[in-house]
């Protein structure tokens, strides 16, 4: 029984020594091996590695792409001496873990402070050369390209690679936005008033032209109507004359009937005449000459 116990103890000791002598590197991380506080090796590939127990220790660092986003927009000044608020984010990753550890002691927060300081210095320099319109829309892509290149060049000194710098939003401060809005509103109102005045002038011009054309059309129509009426009256007079020349008695009779029809048209019409008047001669004796 004592021999079995010694075997078990030996196995446990071996397992403990083995666990203290090995470490595993994941594909998502780097490993730095330290011997008495000094870096002796860098493990960048995933796998199982050995180290000297107690004397050597291992620290792991993230190999993946990291994102830094500013909590509050930063304020910068343009070439017009106007303040703008910039909201940005940075994509970065560790490329040299030993340099990263020596530069920022492997502290991610400290590395982000160094990176953001570099990016903000670049933003300050680039915004100081440009107007608000250029930084908002005109040269935004160009600014991001310059910032990424500059930040990457300087961040490599601490073992970090900058993959992307993005300006998510560029806004004016509240007080400046209000002033710009009021100016834009005044300009739009001025343009609207000008367009309204021009439209009113054009409408008056169109109305005058239309009224002139209407008067011309009415005049021409009245002229043509009078002409046609005159021709009709002349034709009627000719017909009457021809009829009168053929049978004067029939013509007198027909004209008298027309006069009776018009005179006795209404029920309430009153006509005071001498009964012996020629007006009633056809009522008295239709055959009378």
C-alpha positions in Angstrom: 0.0 0.0 0.0 2.9 2.4 0.8 4.4 1.6 -2.6 1.2 2.5 -4.4 1.0 5.8 -2.6 4.5 6.7 -3.6 3.6 5.9 -7.2 0.5 8.1 -7.1 2.4 11.0 -5.5 5.1 10.7 -8.2 2.5 10.8 -10.9 0.8 13.8 -9.4 4.2 15.6 -9.1 5.0 14.8 -12.7 1.6 16.1 -13.9 2.1 19.3 -11.9 5.6 19.8 -13.3 4.3 19.1 -16.8 1.4 21.6 -16.4 3.9 24.2 -15.2 6.2 23.4 -18.1 3.7 23.7 -21.0 1.4 26.4 -22.3 -1.0 26.6 -25.3 -1.1 29.5 -27.7 -4.5 30.2 -29.3 -4.8 31.3 -33.0 -6.3 34.6 -31.7 -3.4 35.6 -29.5 0.4 36.1 -29.1 2.4 34.8 -26.3 5.5 36.4 -24.7 7.8 34.2 -22.6 9.6 36.0 -19.8 12.6 34.7 -17.9 13.1 36.6 -14.6 11.2 39.6 -16.2 13.1 39.6 -19.5 11.5 38.6 -22.8 13.2 35.5 -24.1 10.9 34.4 -26.9 7.7 35.4 -28.8 5.2 32.8 -29.9 3.0 34.0 -32.8 1.8 30.7 -34.1 -0.8 28.6 -32.4 0.3 25.3 -30.7 1.7 23.7 -27.5 5.0 25.1 -26.1 7.3 24.4 -23.2 8.8 26.6 -20.6 11.0 26.3 -17.5 8.7 26.2 -14.4 9.0 29.0 -11.9 11.8 30.7 -13.7 9.8 31.5 -16.9 6.3 32.9 -17.1 4.0 33.7 -20.1 1.8 36.7 -21.0 -0.8 36.6 -23.7 -1.9 39.5 -26.0 -4.8 39.7 -28.4 -4.0 39.2 -32.1 -7.4 40.2 -33.4 -8.4 43.6 -34.8 -9.5 46.0 -32.1 -11.8 49.0 -32.3 -11.5 52.2 -30.4 -14.5 54.5 -30.4 -14.4 57.9 -28.7 -17.0 58.3 -26.0 -17.6 62.0 -26.7 -17.0 63.9 -30.0 -13.8 65.9 -30.1 -13.7 69.6 -31.0 -11.5 70.9 -33.8 -11.1 74.3 -35.6 -11.3 74.7 -39.4 -9.4 77.2 -41.5 -12.4 79.5 -41.1 -11.9 79.5 -37.3 -15.1 77.6 -36.9 -15.5 74.8 -34.4 -16.6 71.4 -35.5 -17.4 68.3 -33.5 -15.9 65.1 -34.8 -17.0 61.5 -33.9 -14.5 58.9 -35.1 -13.3 55.4 -34.6 -10.0 53.6 -35.2 -9.3 50.0 -36.2 -6.0 48.7 -34.9 -4.1 45.5 -33.9 -0.9 44.4 -32.4 1.8 43.5 -34.9 4.9 43.3 -32.8 4.0 42.0 -29.3 7.5 42.5 -27.8 7.7 46.2 -29.0 4.1 46.6 -27.8 5.0 45.4 -24.3 8.1 47.5 -24.0 6.4 50.7 -25.3 3.1 50.6 -23.3 3.8 47.7 -20.9 1.2 45.7 -22.7 -1.6 48.0 -21.5 -4.4 48.3 -24.0 -5.7 51.5 -22.5 -2.3 53.2 -22.7 -1.9 52.0 -26.3 -5.3 53.5 -27.2 -4.3 56.8 -25.6 -1.2 56.9 -27.7 -3.1 56.1 -30.8 -5.9 58.6 -30.3 -3.4 61.3 -29.5 -1.7 60.7 -32.8 -5.0 60.7 -34.7 -6.2 63.8 -33.0 -3.0 65.6 -33.8 -3.5 64.6 -37.4 -7.1 65.8 -37.4 -6.2 69.1 -35.9 -3.6 69.6 -38.6 -5.8 68.6 -41.5 -8.9 70.5 -40.3 -6.8 73.6 -39.8 -6.1 73.6 -43.6 -9.7 73.1 -44.7 -13.1 74.8 -44.6 -16.3 73.3 -43.0 -17.6 72.3 -46.4 -14.4 70.5 -47.3 -14.2 68.5 -44.1 -17.9 67.6 -44.1 -18.2 66.4 -47.7 -15.7 67.6 -50.2 -12.4 66.1 -48.9 -13.6 63.7 -46.2 -12.2 60.6 -47.8 -8.9 62.3 -48.5 -8.6 63.3 -44.8 -9.3 59.7 -43.6 -6.6 58.4 -46.0 -4.0 60.8 -44.7 -4.9 60.1 -41.1 -4.7 56.4 -41.5 -1.3 56.6 -43.2 0.2 59.0 -40.6 -1.2 57.2 -37.6 0.0 53.8 -38.9 3.5 55.2 -39.5 3.8 56.6 -36.0 2.0 53.7 -34.2 4.4 51.1 -35.6 6.9 52.6 -33.2 4.9 51.0 -30.4 4.3 47.7 -32.2 0.8 48.6 -33.4 -0.7 48.6 -36.9 -3.5 51.1 -37.8 -5.9 49.5 -40.3 -8.5 52.2 -40.6 -9.5 55.7 -39.3 -13.1 56.7 -39.9 -14.9 60.0 -39.4 -18.5 58.8 -38.6 -19.9 62.3 -38.1 -18.8 65.8 -38.4 -21.2 68.3 -36.9 -21.3 71.9 -35.9 -21.6 72.9 -32.2 -25.2 73.8 -31.2 -24.6 77.5 -31.1 -22.9 77.5 -34.6 -25.6 75.2 -36.0 -28.3 77.6 -34.9 -26.5 80.5 -36.5 -25.9 78.6 -39.7 -29.6 77.4 -39.7 -30.8 81.0 -39.3 -28.5 82.2 -42.1 -29.7 79.4 -44.4 -33.3 80.1 -43.5 -32.9 83.8 -44.3 -31.2 82.9 -47.6 -33.9 80.4 -48.5 -36.6 83.0 -47.7 -34.8 85.6 -49.8 -34.6 83.1 -52.8 -38.3 82.2 -52.2 -39.4 85.8 -52.2 -37.4 86.5 -55.4 -38.9 83.4 -57.1 -42.4 84.4 -55.9 -41.9 88.0 -57.2 -40.6 86.6 -60.5 -43.5 84.2 -60.7 -46.0 87.0 -60.0 -44.5 89.1 -62.8 -44.6 86.2 -65.2 -48.2 85.4 -64.3 -49.2 89.1 -64.9 -47.4 89.0 -68.2 -49.1 85.8 -69.2 -52.4 87.1 -68.0 -52.0 90.3 -70.0 -51.0 88.4 -73.2 -54.0 86.1 -72.7 -56.4 89.0 -72.2 -55.0 90.7 -75.3 -55.5 87.5 -77.3 -59.0 87.1 -75.9 -59.9 90.7 -76.9 -58.5 90.1 -80.4 -60.5 86.9 -80.7 -63.7 88.6 -79.4 -63.2 91.5 -81.7 -62.6 89.2 -84.7 -65.6 87.1 -83.7 -67.8 90.2 -83.4 -66.6 91.5 -86.7 -67.3 88.1 -88.4 -70.7 87.9 -86.6 -71.7 91.4 -87.8 -70.5 90.6 -91.3 -72.5 87.4 -91.3 -75.5 89.2 -89.8 -75.2 91.9 -92.5 -75.0 89.3 -95.2 -78.0 87.6 -93.7 -80.0 90.8 -93.4 -79.1 91.6 -97.0 -80.2 88.1 -98.1 -83.4 88.4 -96.1 -84.1 91.9 -97.6 -83.5 90.5 -101.1 -85.9 87.6 -100.4 -88.5 90.0 -99.0 -88.1 92.3 -102.0 -88.4 89.4 -104.5 -91.5 88.2 -102.6 -93.0 91.7 -102.5 -92.4 92.2 -106.2 -94.2 88.9 -107.0 -97.3 89.2 -104.8 -97.8 92.4 -102.8 -101.0 91.2 -101.2 -99.4 88.0 -99.9 -96.5 89.9 -98.6 -98.8 92.3 -96.7 -100.7 89.3 -95.3 -97.6 87.5 -94.2 -96.2 90.7 -92.5 -99.5 91.3 -90.8 -99.5 87.7 -89.4 -96.0 88.3 -88.0 -97.2 91.5 -86.4 -100.2 89.7 -84.9 -98.0 86.9 -83.5 -95.6 89.4 -81.8 -98.4 91.7 -80.6 -100.6 89.1 -79.0 -97.8 86.9 -77.7 -98.4 87.5 -74.0 -101.7 87.0 -72.2 -101.4 90.2 -70.3 -100.4 92.3 -73.4 -102.7 95.3 -74.0 -103.0 97.1 -77.4 -105.1 100.2 -77.8 -105.9 101.0 -81.4 -108.7 102.3 -83.5 -110.8 99.2 -84.6 -110.9 100.7 -88.1 -107.1 100.8 -88.3 -105.4 99.1 -91.2 -103.7 96.9 -88.5 -106.9 94.8 -88.2 -107.8 94.7 -91.8 -106.9 91.0 -92.2 -108.8 90.2 -89.0 -111.9 91.8 -90.3 -111.8 90.5 -93.9 -108.9 88.1 -94.8 -110.0 88.4 -98.4 -109.9 92.1 -98.4 -107.5 93.9 -100.6 
